[in-house]
């Protein structure tokens, strides 16, 4: 039970704080003002009902007064005609009318007192409502100004929720920008050092480039071959020859080989002769 009570208490505190944040004092003041106007309207409606009842009783008393006067005249006429019995009946009815009028007079007195009280209460309540309305508007204006000042202060100092979100977004954008800049710089360094190659460079090579590379590589082989021949000639005691020229030793060996071949084949020599 103790844990449940504590949880319930915490929940109530949280709920009250949430209501306090959601509650707008200006709306509360407007609601209270509307309630006072409704109460004032009820008082005025009650005053109108009392006044209506008073007026109705006054009309009834007027009619009863007329009836009493008529019965008085009838009693006198009956006495003049020596009809005492009719005069007595008329006077009896007149007494009942006067008695009824007396009761209405008491009710009228009560209604007038009630009407006076309601009139005074209505006037006082109306004055209070008007005073509350003035105070309400003053408080609302003060609250609105204070709220605007607080928001401006929060926006200036950056502690408001919206400004905090904006600051966080700006910081994230800066961090992302710096990260991308660092990555781009690192890739440039790796490509410059040869650790990474541009995959699009191979696409730029065409047939003409391949042919030029082949010519370049062929020239390098020919130069290397000439250098090797010159080195062999130097080692054998001969002079260096230009690329493509035959040495005297090679010419002499060729002539000797051709003579031997002629001696071994006289028919070939006769054909030549």
Secondary structure, DSSP 8 states (H G I E B T S, - for coil): -HHHHHHHHHHHHHHHHHHHHH--HHHHHHHHHHHHHHHHHHHHHHHHHHHHHHHHHHHHHHHHHHHHHHHHHHHHHHHHTT-HHHHHHHHHHHHHHHHHHHHHHHHHHHHHHHHHHHHHHHHHHHHHHHHHHHHHHHHHHHHHHHHHHHHHHHHHHT-SHHHHHHHHHHHHHHHHHHHHHHHHHHHHHHHHHTSS--TTHHHH--HHHHHHHHHHHHHHHHHHHHHHHHHHHHHTT-----TT---HHHHHHHHHHHHHHHHT-HHHHHHH-
